């Protein structure tokens, strides 16, 4: 018991020390609330920092960051947001839907900039896509699904059905399913979307795709991306090509191809908004930003393409 008390006191002292240091520096603070460690979230974070540096906000010189992630554990989001708010940042960046939704409901005085959100309207962050809402604006990672499906048909000309797993706990995923169904209708394709309540459901759910889909699409939600190795393994056993929202999975050999937004660009768009806020702009003056066509990238794994006997589109980035 004595050891536990000492550990708790040490942790509390460490927290107080961090807050004290933050409050006794003249450098403006940007707080970043991240859902967990992942390639796309890391790329957008780097994009934020790169964009702010170009505006003269250099880490450790003219700006400081306080960054926390909760390892994709939603139970820890409240604690993370409270700790960051206590540091009195000039701006708080909230990355991913669950984090942004919680922050919007609790934070009123600090400007909030969401990042890595697919549909901020469907998830309740904005009232419409053209205007900020209250103290929140942000940068979406909403991909062009019609162009994605055209890309799929270039690689898999005979494809008729796209499979998709979605997390029932994430409104972001519900929005993705709706957008995918709409895009598929225009492309003459159909969608088989299967719900998952928890990550451990994925191996069993994957079996329901057998013989029913021509490929799988994996979006950017917290529950599905960390489970990508499992999804890829089960899909490989069934001979189903996997398309991912971002390209690191292609480079890692987990997905045949990716077509999606360049997450560094998503972060840079968020960084533009943060820079203006630090320069004195009001959230009300800053419309949300959505990705442009040129901010999308397609990438194909050469080894997997050869394994499936597929042609690689000329405009794709090819990785071994």
PyMOL commands that set and color helices and strands:
alter all, ss='L'
color gray80, all
select helices_A, chain A and resi 2-23+39-54+74-86+97-106+145-155+171-187+199-209+222-225+228-238+248-251+263-278+283-285+293-295+302-308
alter helices_A, ss='H'
color red, helices_A
select strands_A, chain A and resi 28-34+63-69+91-95+111-117+136-140+161-167+190-196+215-218+241-244+257-261+296-301+317-319
alter strands_A, ss='S'
color yellow, strands_A
deselect
rebuild
show_as cartoon
